[in-house]
Amino acid sequence: MQNPNMKAEASCPAYVTGMFTIAQGDGAGAGFAIDKHLVTTVTGKSSGRTTITINGTESPSQVSKAVLRRYAELMKGKLGLLDIKHAAVVPIGFGLGQSAAGALSLSYALNEYLGAGLKRAECVKIAHDAEVACGTGLSGVDAAAIGGMLARRSVEDKPMKIPFAEHELEIAFFSPIRTSSVIASDEWKARVNRAGEKSLAMLFAKKSWDGFVSASRVFASESGLGGWCLSEMENNPRASMAMLGQTLFSDSPMNLSRTPVLLMKTKTYEGGALIL
């Protein structure tokens, strides 16, 4: 049993995906990290039961539980009682990779707390597999582990880091979208893959920030996922949709026709997930 006074912390940046394709248990695409982090703290408990909270409220946390189950297998059940706290500043379910951030920061923190001795790549795989199993994402964990702007042309390719200058951003959050409703649907998969392959070809022809914004706008429109925001994008030529949520990002101030539930100022971020 672990010392109940022990503690381990890890953080992971939120991640904006601008385009993607869907494969079996994986995906290609492109996106970038922002300087808003989800922090996970793992502390031992001497009594009671293991708890998982998000911003102080106990949560079902399916992805976190999937990560926890994998570590329980690795440690042959010898986890002890844990207090797992996720602290998020970005709304959950709005397309900024918070399930990936929670899974990856928890995997890093558990590895540290338990002394499991896993390499970073092994921690990333545990988080990746948990997110895929829960239907909350495909390759967001892998991208958030690295940070910066990443583009992956196909699942056979490794991600490429695209250099760019830091950008200040506005992100407008309107409503969540259930990721599983898209990545598990054959009809959506066909539309998304056609648009994803086209937009990724555009980006790889112009590997730059501006190339990303342009390709992302094409993906939002042609995939059908951005039907809810086409008029907003028309009025804001630097805006596009964060996948997958009714969320818009822009590197210039937006003139919106309706009021978002939250308008956040942030910056792009070059780093990835790390132990604190």
C-alpha positions as CSV (number, residue, x, y, z in Angstrom):
1,M,0.0,0.0,0.0
2,Q,1.2,3.5,-0.9
3,N,2.0,6.1,1.8
4,P,-1.3,8.1,2.1
5,N,0.9,11.3,2.4
6,M,2.4,10.8,-1.0
7,K,1.3,12.9,-3.9
8,A,2.0,13.1,-7.7
9,E,0.8,15.8,-10.1
10,A,0.9,16.2,-13.9
11,S,-0.5,18.7,-16.4
12,C,-1.6,18.5,-20.0
13,P,-2.5,21.4,-22.3
14,A,-5.9,21.7,-24.0
15,Y,-5.7,21.0,-27.6
16,V,-7.6,22.4,-30.6
17,T,-8.1,19.9,-33.5
18,G,-8.9,21.6,-36.8
19,M,-9.3,18.6,-39.0
20,F,-9.1,14.8,-38.8
21,T,-9.8,11.4,-40.4
22,I,-11.1,8.3,-38.7
23,A,-9.5,4.9,-38.7
24,Q,-9.9,1.8,-36.5
25,G,-8.8,2.9,-33.0
26,D,-6.8,5.8,-34.4
27,G,-7.0,8.9,-36.5
28,A,-4.9,11.4,-38.5
29,G,-5.4,15.1,-38.4
30,A,-3.9,18.4,-37.3
31,G,-4.2,20.7,-34.4
32,F,-2.4,22.8,-31.8
33,A,-2.0,23.1,-28.0
34,I,-3.0,26.2,-26.1
35,D,-1.8,27.6,-22.8
36,K,-4.7,26.3,-20.7
37,H,-3.8,23.2,-18.8
38,L,-5.7,20.5,-17.0
39,V,-3.9,19.5,-13.8
40,T,-4.3,16.0,-12.2
41,T,-3.3,15.3,-8.6
42,V,-3.1,11.8,-7.2
43,T,-2.9,11.5,-3.4
44,G,-3.1,8.4,-1.2
45,K,-6.0,7.9,1.3
46,S,-5.9,5.9,4.5
47,S,-9.7,5.1,4.6
48,G,-12.9,5.3,2.6
49,R,-12.8,4.6,-1.1
50,T,-11.0,5.8,-4.2
51,T,-12.6,9.0,-5.6
52,I,-12.3,10.9,-8.8
53,T,-13.4,14.6,-8.9
54,I,-13.4,17.2,-11.6
55,N,-13.2,20.8,-10.3
56,G,-14.2,19.5,-6.8
57,T,-17.3,17.5,-8.0
58,E,-17.3,13.7,-8.0
59,S,-17.6,12.5,-11.6
60,P,-18.3,9.1,-13.4
61,S,-15.0,9.9,-15.3
62,Q,-15.2,6.8,-17.6
63,V,-11.9,7.6,-19.2
64,S,-10.1,8.1,-15.9
65,K,-11.5,4.9,-14.6
66,A,-10.3,3.1,-17.7
67,V,-6.8,4.4,-17.1
68,L,-7.0,3.4,-13.4
69,R,-8.1,-0.1,-14.4
70,R,-5.0,-0.5,-16.6
71,Y,-2.7,0.5,-13.8
72,A,-4.5,-1.8,-11.4
73,E,-3.7,-4.7,-13.9
74,L,-0.1,-3.6,-14.1
75,M,0.3,-3.3,-10.3
76,K,-1.7,-6.6,-9.7
77,G,-4.4,-4.6,-7.9
78,K,-2.0,-3.0,-5.4
79,L,-3.0,0.6,-5.9
80,G,-4.2,1.4,-2.4
81,L,-7.0,4.0,-1.9
82,L,-6.6,7.1,-4.1
83,D,-7.9,10.6,-4.2
84,I,-7.8,11.7,-7.9
85,K,-8.5,15.3,-8.6
86,H,-8.8,16.8,-12.1
87,A,-8.6,20.6,-12.2
88,A,-9.8,22.0,-15.6
89,V,-10.0,25.6,-16.7
90,V,-11.4,24.8,-20.2
91,P,-15.1,23.6,-20.4
92,I,-15.3,19.8,-20.8
93,G,-17.0,18.3,-23.9
94,F,-16.5,21.4,-26.1
95,G,-13.8,20.0,-28.4
96,L,-10.6,21.0,-26.7
97,G,-9.3,17.6,-25.8
98,Q,-10.2,17.6,-22.1
99,S,-10.8,13.8,-22.0
100,A,-7.4,13.3,-23.5
101,A,-5.8,15.8,-21.1
102,G,-7.4,14.1,-18.1
103,A,-6.4,10.6,-19.3
104,L,-2.8,11.6,-20.1
105,S,-2.2,13.7,-17.0
106,L,-3.6,10.9,-14.9
107,S,-1.5,8.2,-16.6
108,Y,1.7,10.3,-16.0
109,A,0.7,11.0,-12.3
110,L,-0.2,7.4,-11.6
111,N,3.1,6.2,-13.1
112,E,4.9,8.6,-10.8
113,Y,2.8,7.9,-7.7
114,L,2.9,4.1,-8.0
115,G,6.5,3.9,-9.1
116,A,5.3,1.8,-12.0
117,G,8.5,2.6,-14.0
118,L,6.8,3.0,-17.3
119,K,8.4,5.0,-20.1
120,R,6.5,8.1,-21.3
121,A,5.4,6.3,-24.5
122,E,3.9,3.6,-22.4
123,C,2.0,6.1,-20.3
124,V,0.7,7.8,-23.5
125,K,-0.5,4.4,-24.9
126,I,-2.5,3.7,-21.8
127,A,-4.2,7.0,-22.0
128,H,-4.7,6.7,-25.8
129,D,-6.3,3.2,-25.4
130,A,-8.6,4.4,-22.6
131,E,-9.9,7.3,-24.7
132,V,-10.5,5.1,-27.8
133,A,-12.2,2.4,-25.6
134,C,-14.6,5.1,-24.2
135,G,-15.3,6.7,-27.6
136,T,-14.1,10.1,-26.5
137,G,-11.3,10.5,-29.1
138,L,-8.8,8.9,-31.4
139,S,-5.3,10.5,-31.3
140,G,-5.7,13.6,-29.1
141,V,-3.7,12.0,-26.4
142,D,-0.7,11.5,-28.7
143,A,-0.9,15.1,-29.9
144,A,-1.2,16.6,-26.4
145,A,1.8,14.6,-25.2
146,I,4.0,16.5,-27.7
147,G,2.3,19.9,-27.9
148,G,2.7,22.7,-30.4
149,M,1.1,22.4,-33.8
150,L,1.1,18.8,-35.1
151,A,-0.1,17.4,-38.4
152,R,-0.4,13.7,-39.3
153,R,-1.2,13.0,-42.9
154,S,-2.4,9.4,-42.3
155,V,-2.4,6.8,-39.5
156,E,0.6,5.2,-41.2
157,D,2.6,8.4,-40.8
158,K,4.2,9.9,-37.7
159,P,3.0,13.3,-36.7
160,M,5.0,16.3,-38.0
161,K,5.6,19.4,-35.9
162,I,4.9,22.5,-37.8
163,P,6.8,25.6,-36.6
164,F,4.8,28.8,-36.2
165,A,4.9,32.1,-34.2
166,E,2.9,32.4,-31.0
167,H,-0.7,33.6,-31.7
168,E,-3.2,35.1,-29.3
169,L,-6.6,33.6,-29.7
170,E,-10.2,34.0,-28.9
171,I,-12.2,30.8,-28.2
172,A,-16.0,31.0,-28.1
173,F,-17.8,28.0,-26.5
174,F,-21.4,27.5,-27.5
175,S,-22.4,23.8,-26.8
176,P,-20.8,20.3,-26.4
177,I,-20.9,17.6,-29.0
178,R,-20.7,13.9,-28.1
179,T,-17.5,12.7,-29.9
180,S,-18.7,9.1,-29.9
181,S,-21.8,10.1,-32.0
182,V,-19.5,11.0,-34.9
183,I,-16.5,8.6,-34.7
184,A,-18.8,5.5,-34.3
185,S,-21.1,6.4,-37.2
186,D,-20.3,5.0,-40.7
187,E,-22.2,7.8,-42.4
188,W,-20.3,10.5,-40.5
189,K,-17.0,8.6,-41.0
190,A,-17.3,8.7,-44.8
191,R,-18.0,12.4,-44.9
192,V,-15.3,13.2,-42.3
193,N,-12.7,11.2,-44.1
194,R,-13.3,12.8,-47.5
195,A,-13.1,16.3,-46.0
196,G,-10.2,15.3,-43.8
197,E,-8.1,13.9,-46.6
198,K,-8.8,17.1,-48.7
199,S,-8.0,19.5,-45.9
200,L,-4.8,17.6,-44.8
201,A,-3.6,17.7,-48.4
202,M,-4.2,21.5,-48.3
203,L,-2.2,21.8,-45.1
204,F,0.7,19.7,-46.3
205,A,0.9,21.9,-49.4
206,K,1.2,25.0,-47.2
207,K,2.6,23.9,-43.8
208,S,2.0,27.1,-41.8
209,W,-0.4,28.7,-39.4
210,D,-2.3,30.4,-42.2
211,G,-2.4,27.1,-44.1
212,F,-3.9,25.4,-41.0
213,V,-6.6,28.0,-40.6
214,S,-7.6,27.8,-44.2
215,A,-7.6,24.0,-44.2
216,S,-9.6,23.9,-41.0
217,R,-12.3,26.1,-42.4
218,V,-12.6,23.8,-45.4
219,F,-12.9,20.8,-43.2
220,A,-15.6,22.4,-41.0
221,S,-17.6,23.2,-44.0
222,E,-17.2,20.1,-46.2
223,S,-17.4,17.5,-43.4
224,G,-20.8,18.8,-42.4
225,L,-19.7,19.1,-38.8
226,G,-19.6,22.9,-39.0
227,G,-23.1,23.4,-40.3
228,W,-24.1,25.1,-37.1
229,C,-21.4,27.8,-37.5
230,L,-21.1,28.5,-41.3
231,S,-22.6,32.0,-41.0
232,E,-20.3,32.9,-38.1
233,M,-17.3,31.7,-40.1
234,E,-18.5,33.8,-43.1
235,N,-18.6,36.8,-40.8
236,N,-15.2,36.0,-39.2
237,P,-12.7,35.0,-41.9
238,R,-10.1,33.9,-39.3
239,A,-12.4,31.7,-37.3
240,S,-12.9,27.9,-37.5
241,M,-14.4,25.1,-35.5
242,A,-12.6,23.1,-32.8
243,M,-13.3,19.4,-33.3
244,L,-15.5,18.2,-31.8
245,G,-17.6,20.8,-30.1
246,Q,-19.8,23.8,-31.0
247,T,-16.7,25.9,-30.4
248,L,-15.0,28.5,-32.5
249,F,-11.4,29.7,-32.4
250,S,-9.9,32.7,-34.1
251,D,-6.6,34.6,-34.1
252,S,-8.4,37.9,-34.4
253,P,-11.4,39.3,-32.4
254,M,-14.7,37.7,-33.4
255,N,-17.9,39.5,-34.3
256,L,-20.5,36.9,-33.3
257,S,-24.2,37.0,-34.0
258,R,-25.0,35.0,-30.8
259,T,-23.5,35.1,-27.3
260,P,-21.3,32.1,-26.4
261,V,-21.6,30.5,-22.9
262,L,-17.9,31.5,-22.5
263,L,-15.5,33.6,-24.5
264,M,-11.9,32.8,-23.5
265,K,-8.6,34.6,-24.3
266,T,-5.6,32.3,-24.7
267,K,-2.4,31.7,-26.6
268,T,-0.9,28.9,-28.6
269,Y,1.5,26.7,-26.7
270,E,4.6,24.9,-27.7
271,G,4.8,22.4,-24.9
272,G,3.1,19.2,-24.1
273,A,2.0,17.2,-21.0
274,L,4.5,16.9,-18.1
275,I,5.0,15.8,-14.5
276,L,4.9,18.7,-12.1
